[in-house]
Structure formats: structure tokens, C-alpha cells
Amino acid sequence: MKVKLNVKRFDPEKGSRVYFQKYEVDMDDQATVLDALIHVREYVDPTLAFRCSCRSAICGSCGMRINGMAGLGCKTKIFQVAPNGEEINVEPMGNMKVLRDLIVDMGMFWDKIRAVEPWLQPTGPEPEREHIVPNQAMIDLTVAMNCIMCGSCVSDCTVMEVDKSFLGPAALAKAYRFVDDPRDGHTEERIEKYSKPGGIWDCTHCYFCVQVCPKDVAPMDRILDIREAALNAGIKNNNGSRHSDSFANSVKISGWLDEGRLAVESHGYTNIPELLPLIPVGLRVMMAGKMPSPIHHKRPGSKYVKQLFEKLEG
């Protein structure tokens, strides 16, 4: 079958020019995007640069964007992305510096991983042989442990596009692996750390990390698991937790969101240093005619919404 590739190119030795180059090669029906790229490099254009190793979706080396979404080149069949011979756009992963062609600098990725302290920190006396835990206690961790560190979730994270301080989906999924491990003795300290700005509460629930993860780790779900653990542990002295409580209380009482109170309650009424910067924002909102009404009425049927909350809370 004819395979049409449109590959994003960049060679720092030739200046800052970024461009797309087209290739057309003959490949087997079951070939992958990585197979096609290897064919191009071996027989058509030896200057094309990309990473690969296992070719079995184990090492995570061949992460790239294929038709605008991150994934593994070795796992993406050509017939899946171009069933009718369409052109396939191949680009380097996002949110990371491009070194050359499809190769990105993973330094930032690994810095985020190290920041969550991804190692067990047990307390108490050392066991004579090993820490024995029931199989049931480890079942939930197997999902997070499936991560192969390919960087696909980081590539397509919408928060990291605008906030480089965000720990990111890969690091927080790795963090959950230790938060939920019964052998770790610093669970609460970990959750406290992950609850700070740049941590679990900065995720916007866009689901892109879940969609592109090639190993079904579902990083966003792991982030929500840590949030739940934080709330259960009473770790609520942060904007994210206050935001969540304000949102829920508003809907519970009135049946819909009170936008006027949300921002203030998220920062805390007594947190003057954080509230002062909101004044210019509020003035711009007012001038644009988008200021929420100070009088927040209940929606018809709000009592039924309240009943739902009380049933779930009970």
C-alpha cells in the first residue's frame, strides 16, 4: 500500500527554519507509522531523525504526534490513521523543546517525575526479609505502574501549554503509585506536597491525557484519586480544595453555580494578599458587562438537587 507521510522537520545546524517534508513509500498493510519512518530513513532520507527502540510499545521511545495527537509510532497502524490512503501528519511531541525533527528534549519530563519523589519511603523497623502486602492492596496500583514514561500525556496536556510549573499528568500518575502503596509511610506528607500550586488541583479535566495514553494509565483519573485522598485526609487549606467545596455548596444550595462567590471563596475571604490581585480582574469583568449578579436566586427544582447531594453525602 502507498503511504503518504508529511513530516515536520527541524535541524538546528541549519538555522531555525521549521518546515514539513513529504514522503511516499510502499509498505505492508499491517505496517505501523514507525515502520514507515524507518523505511524512509533507511532507503529514502538518512537525515530524518527520530527515536525508537523496542518497536513493541514497551520502551516508550517513539512518542510523537500523529495527525495532531500524541501516541507511539510503533503502536499506530497505518490503516488506523489513513484507511483510505490519506496523508499522515507526523510531528514531534508538544510541550517539550524540539532538538531535531521528531526528537524532543525529555529533560523537563524527568524533572517533573523526580519532583514527586518516585520512590518508597517506608517508616518503622526494617522487615527481616521484605515488605509483604496483600495482593488485593496492590491491584489498584497496577494501572499506574503500567506507565512506560513515553511522554504522550505531557505532550498533549493543555495546562502545561500555559503553565510550566504544573507537575503534569505523568508525574502525578507516578505520585499516585506511591500515595496508594501500603508500604509507604509518608502518604500525608506526599499529599500535602502535591496539593500545592502546580499540583493536583491545577488539572482542568480536559481528558486529553486519558485519550492519548498508549497503556491506559488514565493519568487524569489518578489525579482525581489523589484529590479524593487529600479531601479524606482533611488537607483542605488550598485554593483547589476551597474551589471544589465552593462549587459543590453553591450547586447544592441553589441548584446552579454562584460565579460571584466562587473566585473569592476559592482564595479564602481572609486571604487578602491573594484577593487583592483579583480587583483589576473584577473591574475588567464589570466593564465588559459580564459581572455576575450579586443576588443569587435559587433555580426551580433546586430542592431536588439538594436531595441528591444529601443522599450521596449520607
N, C-alpha and C positions, 0 to 999 in steps of 0.2 A: 504494500500500500504506500501511496505517496504521503509523506509527512511534511507539512509546511511549518517551519519554526520562524518566529520573529523574536530575536534575542536582543536584550538590552546590553550594550557594550560600553565599557569604560576602561581605559588604560591610562593610569596616572603618569606614565612615562611619555605619553603623547599629549599632555595638557589636560584640561578639564572638560574636554568635549565628551558628551554623552549622546549616544545615538543607537538606533535599532538596526540590526542586520538580519536579513532574511536568508534562510537556508531551505533547501528542499532535498529530501533524501528518501530512499526506498527502505522501508522497514517491514518486519513481520507483523501480522495482525495483532499479536499479543505483546508487542514491544511497549516499553514504557518511555516516558519523556526523557528519563536519564539515558536509556539505550540510544535514543536518537541523538542526544547531545554528545555521547561518547563516540558515536559514528561520525558526527561532524568533526570532532576534534582529531579522530584518528585518520580520517580519509579526506576531509574537505578543508578544514581550517585549524591547524595546530595551535593557533594563537588564542583560541577560545578557552577561557579559564572558568573552572567550577570545581567544587569539592565533591568527592564521592569515595565510598569505601566498600561497605558490605554488600550493597545492592539488594538488601533483604529487609529493609525497614527496621533495622536494629541499631545501627550506629548513629543515625540522625544527621550524617554529614551533608546529605544532598538537599537540605532545605532550600526552597526557592519559591518565588511567586509564579504560579501558573494560571494564566488568564485572570490575573488580579487577585488571586487568593493563595495564601501560603500553603505549602504542602511538601511532601517528599517526592523528588523526581523519580525515585526507584519504585514508588508505590502507585504512581499515577499512570494508568494505562492510557495510551493514545486514543483508543476507541472511546474512552470515557469522556475525554475533553474535546475530541474532534471526531465525532461519529460519522460525519459526512465530509471529512477531509478539510475541515475549516483550519484556518491559520491558528497556531498556538502561540500566544504571547508568553515569553519566559523572561522574568526579571529577578534581580536579587531580592532577598528578604528586606522588609521595611524596618524602620526604627533603629537600624544599625548602619554604621559607616561602611560604604562600599569601598573595598580595597582594589578590586579589579573584576570586571564583568559580573559574574554571579557570585563572587566571593565577598563576604562581609566580615567585618571585624566583630568577633563574638566577645570581646573584652568586657563591654558593658553588661552583656548577658551573664557572664560568670561573676562579675562584681555583685550583681543583684542576688545571685544564688548564694554567694559567700555571706552576704549581709544578713541572711536569715539563720545563720549558724546551722548548716545542714549536717549535724552530727548528734548522736545521742549524748545526753548529759544526765546520766543516772545519779542518784543520791543514795546515801546509806552504805552499808558494808558491801564490799565486793562479794559476789557469789563464789562458791568454791570452783565451779566449772563454767557456767554460763547463765544468762538471764533466761529463764524458762517462762514463756507466756502461753496461754491457751490459744489454740488455732483460731477460735472464734474472734478473739481480740485483734487478730491480725488481718482478718478477711477484708475489713473495710479499707485497710491501708494498701491492699494490693493494687487498687485502681491508681492511687497516687504514685506508687512505685513503678508503674508501667512507663513513666516518663522517660524518654530517651534523650532529652536535652537537645532537641533539634532546633528549637527557637521559633517554631512556626507560630505559636501563640503570642510571643513577644513581637514578632514581625507585624501581626495584624491587630495588635492592641490599640484601640482608639485613644485610651488615656495616655499611653506612652508617647503618642504623637505630639501631645501638647504639654505633658508634664514628665520630664525626665527623672524626677525624684520618685515616681511611683515604682514600687518594688517589682511590679509586673506579675502576670499570671503564672509563669513558670516558677519563679521564686516562691510565690505564696502557695502554690500547689505542693512544692517541696516542703514548705514550712508546715503544712497540714500533716504531712507524713510523720513529723516529729511531735506535733501537738497531740496527735491521737495515739501515739505509741505508748503503751502502758509502762515501758521500761524507762521512759524519760522522766526526770524528776524536776524539771523546770517549766512545766506546762504553763503555769500562770504568768511567769516572767516572760515567756515567749509571746503569749497573747497580748500582754501589756505592750511589748515592743512592736508587735505587728499592728496594734490599734492606733499607733501614732500617725501623723500626717505622712502620706506616701505609702500607707499600708492598706489593710483590708477594706477600709471604708472609702477609699478613693476609686474603687471599681464601679463602673457605670452600668453594668449588666448588659453590655452590647451583644454578648453571646458569640462574638467572633472567635474568641479563643477556643470555645467549645466546638465551633463549627470546623475549624481548621486543624485541630489536634489529630494527628495520624494514629494515636494509640488510645483514643477515647478516655483520656485522663479527665476531661471536663474541668479545666482549671477554675473556671468561674464558680462551679459548684463547690469546689474545695475552699474557695474564698468564703462562700456563704457558710460553709461548715465552721470555719474559724470564727466568723461573726457570731454564729449561734453559740459557740463555746464561750466567746467573750461575754455575751449577754448573760449566759447561765452562770458565769463566774462573777458577775456583778461589776465587770470592767466597763463602766459607762461614762467615765469622765473624759469624753472626747466628742468632737463635733459629729462624727459619724453616728455614734450611738444616740446622741441627742436628736439628730436629724431623723433617725428611724423612729424614735419614740414620738416626736412631734408629728410626724406624718401619720402614724397609726392613731394617735389620740385625736387628731383633727378629723380623720375619716370616721372614727368610732363615734364621736360626739355629734357631728353634723352631717355625716354621710358623704362629705367631699372635702377636698384639701383646702385648708386656710393658708394661702400662699403668703399673706402678710405676716403671719406669725412664724412660718417655717424657718426663714433665714435667721431671725432673731433668736428663736429657741434653739436652733442648731448650734449657735455660738455660746448661748447662755446669757440670760438677762444681766448677770453681774460681770460678765467678761468684757469690760469696757475697752481694753486695748484691741480686741478683735472686732468689736461692734463699730468703732469709730470709722474704719475704712469703708464700712457699708453705707455711710451717709452719702458720699458722692454717687454711689450706685443707685441709692434710693431716689436722689434728685433727678438723675437721668431717666429713671423709670417713670417718675412723675411727669417730667417734661414730655416724654413720649406718649403720655396718656395711658400707660399700662400699669399704673399703681392699683393694686387690689383694694377693694372697698374695705374700710376699717370695720364695717359692720358685716359680720359673717353669719348669714342665716342658715338654718338647718334645711336640708333638702327634704322634699316629701318622701316619706318612707324611710327616713333615717333611723327610725326606731328598729327597723328590721336589720339594718346594718349593724347597729349596736348589739342586737341579739346574737348575730353571727360571731361578733368579737367575744361576747361573754361566753358563748358556747365553746369556742376554741380555747379561751383562757381557763375555762373551768375544767 
